[in-house]
Amino acid sequence: MNLKPIYAIACIFFLQNSISAQDKLNIKFGKITPADFDLSKQKYDSGAAAVVIADIGYSTFEGNNKSGFSIIFNHFERAKIINKNGFNIATIEIPLYTDGNAEEKLQSLKAVTYNLENGKITETKLDDKSIFTDRAQKKLIIKKFTFPAVKEGSIIEFSYTQSSDFLFNLQPWEFQSAYPELWSEYEVSIPEYFNYVVLSQGYQPFAIRTSNSVSGHYQVNISNGSERPEIVTLDGIAKDTRYVMKNVPALKEEKFTTTVANHIAKIEFQLSSIHYPNSSYQDIMGNWQKVNEEMITSEKFGADLSRNNGWLSDDLKAITNGAANKIEKARKIYAFLRDNFTCSSHSRLYADNNLKTIF
């Protein structure tokens, strides 16, 4: 009897199981052992002040009672603080979008600090009173907190759920940060009714990138003006995509780098179109000509550029005073911008004030 084929099949089966085991991270919130504090076998920069052990996110869609869909984003992160220079990782900011009438909701926020003392683990949970709210912009609210009882050697972890009725705000994902990340994973399941353009940035390769079609079952409550809303059930296909990066190095500010945001490994999503069953096609993104026309005439963007900006002439004369040619003028303008303007950590598209006020 020839056992070679059977042996080969067994080897393939074993290899597949081994790969499958490596493709899933066996880590859960609250499940900490003394062995988890030992990262000596992990691959990361030995000079790192903190290490992200796992950063995992998942976005899915569900029908809501507002005649549409909500995006549910779940986020879990665990990190270890190596020394005091890594204490910054213990301060967390969670951005929430609002348009004045509706606001993204933060739910089930949990955060715990673990310390290993004499072989035993002590837990210190975040008090709800230690969560602060900051309105960073007109349409942006920041929930902010700092882990308690943090010291060198601490392991910190948090988890939360974010609910959003803003379909254009499918959560992006950054696989890279100021600290090494051993495992960074994002999974998103998008129903066939929504088409998003996926934008990828950075230089780090995906360790895992898979897509599967899964059955979707959604219930939407449609308000038609009556006291009892109509419940509509939609069955369709959702595209489930999983992205994983492993052993991602920290992204550090380099000389002559304008902003690390242009280089960080991340993915973003732009809502392109919506097409519900038995409904007309909605072109959300449009085309570049349409976008250009809308932006250049927007009171919050381009309209101010075409108005009389005579006030700027006097400032420009003072800024470029003494310049003998256009090159020197350009250098003086560049130096003025460099020395007098600061880019905030929040990206913006529209202005809240006119250009003179901003200047």
C-alpha positions, 0 to 999 in steps of 0.5 A: 500500500502506497502511503505517500498520497495519504501522508501528503494530504495529512501534511497539507491538512496540518499546514492549512490548520496551522496557517488558519490558527495564525490568521486569527488572534486569540485575544479578548477584553478582560482576559489577561494572564501574567504571561501577557506582560512578557513581550520578549518573544515579539518583534518590535523596536527595542527602543519603543516606549510603548507597544500596541499588542492588538488593535482590532475594529469591525464595521457592519450595517444594520437597519434602523428606525429612521427609514435607513441604515446605521453603521455599527463600529466596534473597536478594541485595543490592548497596549503595553507601556514600556517606560514613562515616555510611552504614557501618551498612549494612555490618553484616548480620543474618540471623534464623533460626527454631528450635524446639529440634528443628529450625532454619532453615539458612543456606547459600551465604553470600557477601559481597564489598566492592569499592573503585575505586582508580585506575580499577581494582576491588579485591575483599575477600571475607568470611572465614567466621570473621567470621560470628558467631552470636547467640541473640537469643531462645529461638526466634531465632538471628541470623547476623551479619557486617560487610563487610571493607575498607569505606570511603567509596565502597565497593560491597558485596554479599551473597547467601545461601540460607535453607532452612526446614521451618517452613511458617508462616515464609514470608519477609516482605519490606521494600521500604524501609529507612533508606537509599534503595532504587533497586530492591527486588524479591520473588518468591514461588511458592506451590504450590496446597496452601498458602493464605497471607493476604498482608498489605501495609503502607506508602505506596509504590506497586508499580512491578510487581505480577504473578501467573502460574500455573505448573506445579509438580513436587514429590517428597516422601520419606515415612517410614512406619517402614520403612528405605526411605522412599516417594517421592511425586510431586505435580504441581500448579499454583503461583501465582508473584507478583512485587512490585517497587518502584523509587526507594523513599525512605529511611524516617526516624524522625519526631517523635511516631512510635512506631515506623517499623516501623508505616510501612515498606513491606512484605509479610507472609504468614500461613499460613491452610490446607493441603490436600494431594491426597487428604488432609483440609483443615487449617485453620491460622489458624482464626477470631478467636474460636478465636485469642482463646480460645487466646491468653487461656489460653496460659501464655505470653500471657494466663494471667498477666493473669487471675491475682492480680497483687497485686504490681503494686498497690504499684508502681502506687501509687508510680507514680501518687502525687500524681495528682488524677484519672484523667487525671493517673494515665494521664499518670503511667503513660504517662511511667513506661512511656516512661522505663523500658521499651525496645522491642527490635528483635525482635518477640515474641508470647509471653513467656519469663518471667512478668509480674513478672519481666519488669516 
